[in-house]
Amino acid sequence: MASLKEVKTRISSVNSTRKITSAMKMVASSKLHHAQQAIEQMRPYEHKLSEMMASFMGALEEGVVSPYAHVAEVERVAFVVMSSNSSLCGGFNSNVLRQLRRRVEECRVAGIEVVEIVAFGRKATEAVRKMGFAIEHDHAELLDHPRYDAVAQVAEHLMERFVRRELDRVELIYHHFKSAGTQILTTETFLPVDLTSGGAQAGIAPDFIVEPSVEILVERLIPRALHLRLFAAVLDSLASEHAARVIAMQVATDNADDLLRELTLQYNKTRQQAITAELLDIVGGSLQ
């Protein structure tokens, strides 16, 4: 059985760890609040833009022709993977990286060349480099301070390569933020863009006059929608990271509380046994 000193040292160590995990939970909760506000404020704009595009495309009889909608046999693919800059967020990073490795392996089996992997976050950058891919920039600063213009430049780079036929497909791998308790690992196609999914808006003519024409307006909206799609994925991933860290730190704090209760009980039992032994020694000595 451990001595009183050893148990007391463990109690002090667990107490210190609990203070750290509790503080990290509070910090992550504050960051989650701001990240959740950002994604909730952006989504109405994204939904309205999608409705406008669906409405316009439904009104066009011949459809829309866009270089970003070109569908070809997939021979060259790029992935955009979003992780965090730091650890202690549960399975957030491992889930994303596991999905990336699975998709890369599927492409290799199918004979598809993985041309480029764009990494958001230091954890993704480290993993991608270990996989043998060259990474020029990890875009870590965009996770600390998300900026639409900087994310749009990344999207523009992929769009230009797609138009030049250097890429046949671009996929996003990230966590979609549904709620503070639910983050959904998502793999979706970024390019080519699907212009046929008008949904319920298809066939409904816009109730306003468009100048110079609907076709030109849709052509200009498509790049903006792609920029916004990537920016929304960054905000989704950022909010999911903070939510995952809040949950992980809460679990760690609860485990520390359970361990403290067990150690305190063990300390009291050991202390009581020591006192009882001393009393027995005293009583035994007085009877001699």
N, C-alpha and C positions, 0 to 999 in steps of 0.2 A: 504494500500500500504506500502511496506517495506521502511524503512528510508534509507537515503543515506549511513549511516554507515553500515547498514546490507548488502546493495547491494555491497558496496566496500569490505566488508569482504568476501562475497561469490565470488566475482571476484578474490580476492587474493587466496582463497582456490582452485578454479578451475584452476587458473594459476599454482599453485604448483602441482596439480594432473596431469595437462597436461605435465609438465616437466618430471614427473616420468614416465608416459606412453610413452612419446616420447623417453626417455632414454632406457626404457625396450625394445622398438621396435628396437632400434639400436643394443642393445646387442643381441637380438634374431636373428636379421638379420645376424650378424657376426657369431653366432653359426650355423645358418642355412647354411651359405656358406660352413663352414668346414664339416658339416654333409652331405651336398649334394655332396661335393667332395668325401667323404669316400664311400658313396653308389654308386656313378657313377664309381669310380675306382674299386670297388669290383664286380659289375655286369658283366663286360666282362669275368672275371674268372669264375663266377658262370654259365654263359651261355655256355662257352666253356666246362666246366666240364659236364654239362647236355648233350651237343652234343656228347661228347665222350662216355658217358654211353649209350645214345640212340643208337649210332652207334655200339658199342660193343654188346649190347643186341640184336640188330637187326641181327647181324651176327651169333649169337648162335642159333643153330637149336633146342636145347632142352630147351632154356630159362635159366634163372638164379634162383637158389634156395638160398634164404637168410633168416636168422632168423628174420630180420627186415621187411620182406615182408609177414610174417605169418598173414593170415586173419582168425579170429575166430569170433564167436558170441560175440557181444559187451556186456560185463557184468560189466567191470571195466574201467573207463575212467579217464584221467588226462587232465587238461587244463594248457596252458602256456599263461598268460595274461600280456600285456605290457602297462603300463601307464607312467606317469611322476612322478618326485620327488616333483614338486611344482605345484601351481595352475596358474591362469591367462593365460590359453591357450584355452579359449572358451569351446566348448563342447568336447574337445579331450578326457578327462578322463571319463566324464559321458557317452559318446557313447560306450567306451570299456567296462565299468563296467555294463552298461545296457545289452549289448550283452552277457557278462559272466553270469549274473543272468538269462537271458532268456535260455541259453544253460543248465545251472545247473537245472533249473526248468523242462526243456524238458527231461533231463536225469532221474530226479526223477519220472516224470509221466510215463516214459517208463520202470521204474524198474531198471535203470542202476546206479550203485554205482559210485559216484565221489570220487575217491581214493585220488587224490592229485591235488592241484592248485599251480603252480609255478608262483610267482608274480615278475615281473620286475618293480620296481618303488614303492615309498612309498604310493602313492595314491591307487594303487592296493592292497598293503599289508594291509592297513587300512580297505578297503572295504571287503577283503576276510576274515579277522579276525572277522568282524562284522557278516559275513555270517556263522560263526561257524567253520571255517577250521583253522587248525594249520599251521602257517607259520614260518619256522625256519630262513629264510633269505629273504630279499626283493631285493637283488641284485641291490641296489640303486647305488653302486659305478660303476657298469657296464654301467649305463646310463651316468654318469659323465665322465667316461674314458673307452669306449668300448675296450675290449681285446678279441681277438679270442680264446686264450687258456682258459680263464675263462668261456666264453660262451660254448666252447666245452666240458668243464667238466659238465656243466648243461645238455647239450644234452646227454653226455655219461651216466649220472645218469638215465635219462628217458629211454635210449636205453637198459640199463642193466635190468631195471625193466620190460621192454617190453619182452625181451628175456626170463626172468624167469617166464613169464606169469602172472605177478602181474598186468599188464595193458594190455588191449585189444585194446586200442585206445588212441592216444594223439593228441590234437587239439591246434592250435595256434590261439590266438585272438589278433590282432594288427592292426595298421593303415599302409597301403601300401602307400609309398610316390610316387605319380605320377608326381606332379609338385608342385611349391611353392604355388599354389592356389588350388590344388586338393589333398586330402588325402582320400584314400578309406578304410573304415572299412572292414577288411578281417578276415574270419574264415576258416582255412584250416587244412587238416589232415597232421600231422607230422609223425605219425606212425599209421598203417603200411605203408611203402613206396610203391608206385605204380611202379612196374617194367614192366608194360605192355604198358605204354604210350610212345612209341618210336617216335610217331609223324611222320614227314616227313623223319626222319633219319632211321626209321625201315627198316631192310632188306638191308641196305647199309654196305658193308664190310669195315673195317678200311683199309686205304691205307698205312699201315706200319706193321712191324713185332712186335709181342708182345711176351715177355718172362717173366715168364715161360709159361703162357697161358692166354687167354682172360678171362676164368672163374675166375682164381685167381685174376687177375687185377680188375675185376668188383666187386668181393667180398671185395677187399680192398678200392675201390672207394666209395662204398655205405656209410660206416661210415663217410668218409670225406665229402661226399655230404650232409649228415644229419647235421654234425657240421656246415657246411657252410650255410645251410638253416636257422638254428636258428640264426646264427650270422647276416645273411642278414635281418632277421625279426627285430632284435634289431636295426640295422642301419636304417631300414625303419621307425620304430617307433620313433626313435630319431629325424630323419629329419622331420617327420610329426609333432612331438611336437613343434619344433622350428618354423615350417611354420605356425602352428595353433596359436602360441603365437604372431608371427609377425602380422597376420591378426587381432587378438583380440586387440592388442595394437594400431594398426592403426585405428580400429573402435573406440576405446576409445578416441584416440587423436582427431579424427574427431568430436566425440560427444562433447568433451571439447571445441573445436573451435566453434561449433554451440552455445553451452551454453554461451560461452564468448561473442559472438556477441549479444545474447539476453540480457545478463546482462548489457553489455556496453550501449545498447540502452535504457534499463530501467533506468540505472544510469543517463544518459544524460537527459532523460525526467523528472526524479524526480528532478534533479538539476535545470533544466530550470523552472520547476514549482515553486521550492523554490525561485529562483531569481525573477520570475514574482510576486510571492506573496509579497516579500519584497519591490519591486518597487511600487506595489499598496498601500502597507501600508505607504510608504514614501509620495507618491503623495496624498493619502487620508489625511495624517496628515498635509501636507502643505496647503491644501485647507480649513482647519478648522480655 
